[in-house]
Amino acid sequence: MENETFKEVATRSNFYFKVDEDKVKKNIKQYDLEAPGNKFRHPNVILPHEHVDVQHFIDTKSLTPEKLTEIYAYYSLLIDMHIA
């Protein structure tokens, strides 16, 4: 009787439950890196930018303050998309 009780405590198991020491490693292990809900999935995607030619700069000397704000907003959006 004492041996059985000691065995239950030493192995952390009995008739009702069994402790799995590697449960954390099993739960975190990734089986499919391309799964849609995987938070570690970072696909490499290059999106074409709207109306932006990489070979030509935008002349901002003749723009109104509203147009300058619009250009800055587009620039901020492109930076956010790049970071995301």
N, C-alpha and C positions, 0 to 999 in steps of 0.2 A: 504494500500500500504506500509506504513512504517513497519507495523507488519510483512508482508511477507518478506521484505528485511532483517529485524532483524532476522527473523527465518532462512533465508538462511545463514547468517553469523554465527549465533550461532550453527547451525547443520552442517556447512560446506558442504552443498549440495544444488543443484538446479536442474533445468531441465536437464542440460548437464552432470553433474558429481556429485559424492558423495565421500567424503574422508573417507577412512576406517582406523581408528586408530589402528586396530589390524593386519594390513597387514604384518608387519614385523614378527610377531609371526606366522601367517598362512604360510608365505613363508618359514620359517626356520623349521617348524614342520616336523618331519620325520615320514612318514607313513610306510615305508618299510626299515628296517635297513639292510636287505640283498640285496638291489638293487645293480646292478653292478656299477653304477656311483656314489654311495654314498661315499664321501670322509671320512666319519667317520666310515666306515666299516673296521674292523681289524680282519680278520679271524685268528683263531688259527691253524697254520699249522706247523707240524714238518716234515722236509724233511730229508731223510737219507743222510748222508754225504758220499761222494765218497771215498772209500778205507781208511776209518778212523775207526779203531776199538776202542771203548771207553775204553776197558780194557787194551790195550797195547800202550805204548808210542813209539814215533819214535826216533830211535837212530840217532843222528845228528853228532856224532863224526867223522864218516867216510865219510861225505858228502862233495862234492865240493861246492865252493861258488855259482855256478849256481843252484845247487839243493837246497841249503839253501834259496836262493831267491825265488825259486819255492814254497817251503814249506811256506814261509812267505806270498807269494801271495795267496796261498790257504787259509791260516789262515785269511788274510784280507777279502777275499771273503766270508768266512763263517761268520765272524763278521758282514759284511754288510748285508748278507742275514738274519741273526738273528735280526738285528736292523730293517730292512725293514719289 
